[in-house]
Amino acid sequence: MTDLTSLRSDGAVQVKGWCPGTLRPMAASDGLVIRIRPPAGRLSMAQAQGIAALARQYANPMLELTNRANLQMRGVDPGRHAELLDALCTLGLVDEDVSSEARRNVQVNPLWTEGDVTPHLALQLGELLAGRDVPELPAKFGFVVDTGIAPCMRNTHADIRLERHVDGVIVYADGADGGLVVAPWAAPQHALALSRWFLDAGGAPAGRGRMAALVRQRGLPPEWRPTPVPDRALPAPGPGPQLAGQIVGLVFGLVQAETLAALGACGALRLTPWRSLLVESASRLPTCAELITDPGDARLRAAACTGAPGCAQARGTTRDLALALAPSVAPGHLLHVSGCPKGCAHPKFATTVVATDHGWDFIRRGTAASLPDYHGLDRAALEQRLREETAHAAPL
């Protein structure tokens, strides 16, 4: 599909090309956005409760889980950023410098259990990426450590993937059908070496680029694809019990500070790229209306960004509309409501609705940047169109 953002000449949508961090926050209409990247995607009980207390003190008490398995604070007063940073540093959640933080872009399969190689690999890879001798990768270049019994993160955005193999760990480029099998202890170094090949091969002109695009354009050298990537993969898990604990869903990945603290009192928390949390070894969960424990809950069928007024680029409110439309979404389908063509909440294909200055655009199957199938719809027309489309379309 044609990218709608490339057709805009009015400058209404600004693609910044980087994600916020703790050291380099991003300015928004409601204050600074601070993104916390927990090592190996895990928060100890003390860290979870500490973040909750800091959100109540320095930010909007509603935190956000991102689709990169990070935790985000909004509404931070720029004049208090330094105070917040000191407190996060005390919790062990601040990197040495901005570059190290930006490179340490590692998502982790949250289903690992004791004795699993996954957390060690993730920590080792994160430490390597934070090193001073690592080349500067594009800001959104990422890694996935998906070394569970079977991969379950094939649909998450990443450029280099590490998965379990019968003979060790297979390291492969996103978009490739083959990779390199190595011993687990050597996998992080090989992942870093593959990232260097990406840069040497010209994958990041002007500092931007993705691995899959480079693989499509020129392919991989034979030494990086001697072993086929196994076909076996699992779907992303929904809410419910797992061997490692309990997964709880959250509407649009939003969690109140008091709820985060209550969950942190039950066990350590693992962040997922599905905007949910795994509570380690939890035999009980707090009673909170925002927690989703039923995998069939219709609210899980909708994704929405911050929207107006929190985001200056949004052309309308998004989350109220997404909640209103969610019951019209058939099981197995996903609705994405975006405030602008950037599509921050869900960058992959889905049934998509985009706010404009003239109503809502409807995209049968695409991203927020795709050319719409219908222009300028109101809410009633959206509901009707959504029922018709999802009733006949194949599930995602």
C-alpha positions in Angstrom: 0.0 0.0 0.0 1.0 3.6 -0.5 2.3 5.4 2.6 0.0 8.2 3.3 2.6 10.2 5.4 4.7 10.4 2.3 1.9 12.2 0.5 1.4 14.9 3.1 2.9 18.3 2.2 1.4 20.4 5.0 3.9 19.2 7.6 1.1 18.1 9.9 2.7 14.9 10.9 6.2 14.9 12.2 8.0 11.5 12.3 10.8 12.0 14.9 12.5 8.6 14.2 13.5 8.0 17.8 11.9 6.8 21.1 12.1 8.6 24.4 14.1 7.3 27.3 14.9 8.4 30.9 17.9 10.5 29.9 16.4 11.8 26.7 12.7 12.4 27.3 10.3 13.5 24.5 8.2 16.7 24.8 4.4 16.3 24.4 1.4 18.5 25.0 1.0 17.2 28.5 4.6 17.4 29.5 7.7 15.2 29.1 7.4 11.5 28.2 9.8 9.3 30.1 10.3 5.8 28.9 11.9 3.2 31.3 13.6 0.2 29.7 14.0 -2.4 32.5 17.0 -4.8 32.1 15.8 -8.1 30.6 12.2 -6.6 30.6 11.8 -7.3 34.4 11.0 -5.1 37.4 11.7 -6.4 40.9 9.0 -5.9 43.5 10.8 -2.9 44.9 11.3 -1.3 41.4 7.7 -1.7 40.5 6.5 -0.1 43.7 9.2 2.6 43.5 8.1 3.5 40.0 4.5 3.7 41.1 5.4 6.1 43.9 7.4 8.3 41.5 4.6 8.4 39.0 2.3 9.7 41.7 4.9 12.3 42.7 6.3 13.5 39.4 3.9 12.5 36.5 0.5 11.5 35.5 -0.4 8.6 37.8 -1.5 6.6 34.7 1.5 4.8 33.3 1.7 3.2 29.8 3.1 -0.1 28.6 4.5 0.2 25.1 4.6 -2.3 22.3 8.4 -2.6 22.8 7.8 -3.9 26.4 8.8 -0.6 28.1 7.1 1.4 30.7 6.2 5.0 30.1 5.5 8.0 32.3 3.7 11.1 30.9 3.1 14.6 32.1 6.5 15.1 33.7 7.3 18.8 34.5 10.6 19.6 32.7 11.7 21.5 35.8 11.5 18.3 37.8 13.1 15.9 35.3 16.4 15.9 37.1 14.8 15.0 40.5 12.9 12.1 38.8 16.1 10.9 37.1 18.0 10.8 40.4 15.2 8.7 41.9 15.1 6.3 38.9 18.9 6.0 39.2 18.5 4.9 42.8 16.2 2.1 41.6 18.8 1.0 39.0 16.7 2.0 36.0 19.0 4.6 34.3 21.8 3.9 31.9 25.2 5.5 31.9 24.5 7.8 29.0 21.9 8.6 26.3 23.6 6.5 23.6 23.9 3.4 25.8 20.2 3.7 26.7 19.1 4.1 23.0 21.1 1.1 21.9 19.8 -1.2 24.7 16.7 -2.0 22.7 16.1 -5.6 23.7 12.7 -7.3 24.0 12.4 -10.5 26.0 10.1 -13.5 25.9 8.4 -13.1 29.3 7.5 -16.8 29.7 10.9 -18.0 30.9 11.2 -20.1 34.0 14.0 -20.8 36.5 17.0 -22.3 34.7 16.0 -20.9 31.4 18.8 -19.3 29.3 16.5 -16.4 28.4 17.2 -13.8 31.2 20.9 -14.4 31.1 21.0 -13.9 27.3 19.0 -10.7 27.5 21.1 -9.2 30.2 24.3 -10.2 28.4 23.1 -8.7 25.2 21.9 -5.5 26.9 25.4 -5.1 28.5 27.1 -5.5 25.2 24.9 -3.0 23.5 25.5 -0.5 26.2 29.3 -0.7 25.7 31.2 2.2 24.4 32.7 0.3 21.4 29.3 -0.5 19.9 28.5 1.3 16.6 25.6 3.7 16.6 22.6 1.8 15.4 19.3 3.4 14.2 17.3 4.6 17.1 14.5 2.0 16.5 16.8 -0.9 15.7 15.9 -3.7 18.1 16.6 -7.2 19.2 14.3 -10.0 20.4 15.5 -12.7 22.8 12.7 -15.3 22.2 14.5 -18.4 23.5 11.5 -20.1 25.2 10.4 -23.7 24.3 9.0 -22.2 21.1 9.1 -18.6 19.9 6.0 -16.5 20.6 7.3 -13.1 19.5 7.5 -13.5 15.7 4.9 -10.7 15.3 6.8 -8.1 17.4 8.9 -5.5 15.7 12.7 -6.4 15.8 15.7 -6.5 13.5 17.7 -9.3 14.9 16.1 -12.4 16.6 17.5 -15.0 19.0 15.5 -18.2 19.3 16.1 -21.6 20.9 17.3 -24.3 18.6 17.9 -28.0 19.2 21.7 -27.4 18.8 21.8 -24.1 20.8 20.5 -20.6 19.8 19.7 -19.5 16.2 20.6 -15.9 15.5 19.0 -14.5 12.4 18.0 -11.3 10.6 14.4 -10.2 10.6 13.0 -11.1 7.2 15.5 -13.9 6.6 14.6 -17.6 6.2 17.9 -18.8 7.6 20.3 -18.0 10.4 23.4 -19.1 12.3 23.2 -21.6 15.1 25.7 -21.0 18.0 26.2 -21.9 21.6 24.0 -19.9 24.0 27.0 -18.1 25.5 28.1 -16.9 22.1 24.7 -15.7 20.8 24.9 -12.1 22.0 28.3 -11.5 20.4 27.0 -12.9 17.1 23.9 -10.7 17.3 26.1 -7.7 17.7 28.2 -8.9 14.7 25.1 -9.2 12.6 24.2 -5.6 13.5 27.6 -4.5 12.3 27.0 -6.3 9.0 23.7 -4.3 8.7 25.6 -1.0 9.0 28.5 -2.1 6.8 26.0 -3.2 4.1 24.4 0.3 4.0 21.3 -0.6 6.0 21.1 2.8 7.7 21.5 5.6 5.2 21.1 9.0 7.1 21.0 7.0 10.3 17.7 5.3 9.7 16.8 1.8 8.4 15.4 -1.6 9.2 16.9 -5.1 8.8 14.0 -6.6 6.9 14.1 -3.8 4.2 17.8 -4.5 3.7 17.3 -8.2 3.5 14.6 -7.7 0.8 16.9 -5.4 -1.1 20.1 -7.3 -1.2 19.8 -10.6 0.8 22.2 -12.0 3.3 25.7 -13.4 2.9 25.7 -17.2 3.0 27.5 -17.3 6.3 24.5 -15.7 8.0 21.9 -18.2 6.8 23.2 -21.7 6.8 20.4 -23.1 9.0 16.7 -22.7 8.1 14.6 -20.8 10.7 12.2 -23.4 12.3 8.6 -23.0 11.3 7.3 -23.9 14.7 6.0 -20.9 16.7 3.4 -20.2 19.3 0.8 -17.4 19.3 1.2 -14.5 21.7 -0.3 -15.6 25.1 -3.3 -13.8 26.4 -4.3 -13.2 30.0 -4.2 -16.2 32.3 -1.9 -18.6 34.2 1.5 -19.5 32.8 4.3 -21.7 34.3 6.1 -18.5 35.3 3.1 -16.7 36.9 0.0 -14.9 35.7 -0.4 -12.7 32.7 -2.8 -9.7 33.2 -4.1 -7.6 30.3 -4.5 -3.9 30.5 -6.8 -1.7 28.4 -4.5 0.0 25.9 -1.6 -0.9 28.1 -2.6 1.7 30.7 -2.0 1.0 34.4 -2.7 3.2 37.4 0.2 3.8 39.7 -1.7 2.3 42.6 -2.5 -0.8 40.5 1.2 -1.2 39.5 2.1 -1.0 43.2 -0.5 -3.6 44.1 0.8 -5.9 41.4 4.4 -5.4 42.5 3.4 -6.4 46.0 2.3 -9.8 44.5 5.6 -10.6 42.7 8.2 -9.3 40.3 6.8 -8.0 37.0 7.8 -8.9 33.5 6.7 -6.4 30.7 5.4 -7.9 27.5 5.3 -6.4 23.9 1.5 -7.2 24.0 1.0 -4.4 26.6 0.4 -6.8 29.4 2.3 -7.8 32.5 3.3 -11.2 33.8 3.3 -11.3 37.6 5.8 -13.9 38.7 4.6 -16.8 40.8 1.4 -15.0 41.6 -1.1 -17.2 43.4 -3.4 -14.2 43.8 -4.0 -10.9 42.1 -5.3 -7.6 43.4 -8.9 -6.8 42.6 -8.7 -3.9 40.1 -11.2 -3.1 37.4 -8.5 -2.2 34.9 -7.0 -5.7 35.0 -8.1 -8.0 32.3 -8.0 -11.7 33.2 -10.4 -13.1 30.5 -8.6 -13.7 27.2 -12.0 -13.2 25.5 -12.5 -9.7 26.8 -13.5 -7.4 23.9 -11.3 -4.6 25.1 -8.3 -6.7 24.0 -9.5 -6.4 20.4 -8.7 -2.6 20.3 -5.5 -0.6 20.2 -5.3 3.1 20.5 -2.7 5.8 21.0 -2.7 8.7 23.4 -4.7 10.9 21.0 -5.8 14.4 21.7 -5.2 16.4 23.8 -2.1 14.6 25.1 -0.5 14.4 21.7 -0.2 17.6 19.7 -0.2 15.7 16.4 -3.5 13.8 17.1 -6.5 15.1 15.2 -9.0 13.6 17.6 -9.6 11.6 20.8 -8.9 8.0 20.3 -9.4 5.8 23.4 -13.0 6.6 24.1 -13.8 5.8 20.5 -11.8 2.5 20.6 -13.6 1.4 23.7 -17.0 2.2 22.2 -16.2 0.3 19.0 -14.5 -2.7 20.6 -17.8 -4.7 21.1 -18.3 -4.4 17.3 -15.0 -6.1 16.6 -15.4 -9.8 16.0 -13.2 -12.3 18.0 -9.9 -12.9 16.3 -9.8 -9.4 14.8 -8.0 -6.2 15.9 -9.1 -2.6 15.6 -6.5 0.2 15.7 -7.7 3.7 16.4 -5.0 6.3 15.6 -4.9 10.0 16.2 -2.7 10.6 13.1 -1.0 8.6 10.3 2.0 7.7 12.4 0.2 4.8 14.1 2.3 4.7 17.2 0.0 2.3 19.0 0.1 -0.5 16.4 2.5 -0.3 13.5 1.4 -3.5 11.9 -1.6 -4.3 9.6 -5.1 -4.3 11.2 -8.5 -2.8 10.6 -7.5 0.8 11.2 -9.3 4.1 11.9 -7.5 7.4 11.7 -8.6 10.8 12.9 -8.5 13.7 10.5 -9.6 17.3 10.4 -12.7 16.1 8.5 -13.8 13.0 10.4 -12.5 9.5 10.5 -10.8 7.6 7.8 -11.3 3.8 7.6 -8.7 1.3 6.3 -9.9 -2.2 5.8 -6.5 -3.8 6.4 -3.4 -1.7 6.7 -1.5 0.7 9.0 -2.4 4.2 9.9 -0.2 5.4 7.1 -2.0 3.4 4.4 -4.4 5.0 2.0 -7.9 4.9 3.4 -10.8 2.9 1.8 -13.4 5.4 3.2 -13.0 9.1 4.2 -14.6 11.4 6.7 -16.9 8.9 8.5 -18.7 9.7 11.8 -19.1 7.3 14.7 -22.3 5.7 13.5 -20.8 5.1 10.1 -17.7 3.7 11.6 -19.7 1.2 13.7 -21.6 0.0 10.7 -18.5 -0.3 8.5 -16.6 -2.2 11.2 -19.4 -4.7 11.7 -19.5 -5.3 7.9 -15.8 -5.7 7.5 -14.9 -7.9 10.4 -17.9 -10.2 9.8 -16.3 -11.3 6.5 -12.6 -10.8 6.9 -10.2 -13.6 7.9 -8.9 -13.2 11.5 -5.4 -11.9 12.0 
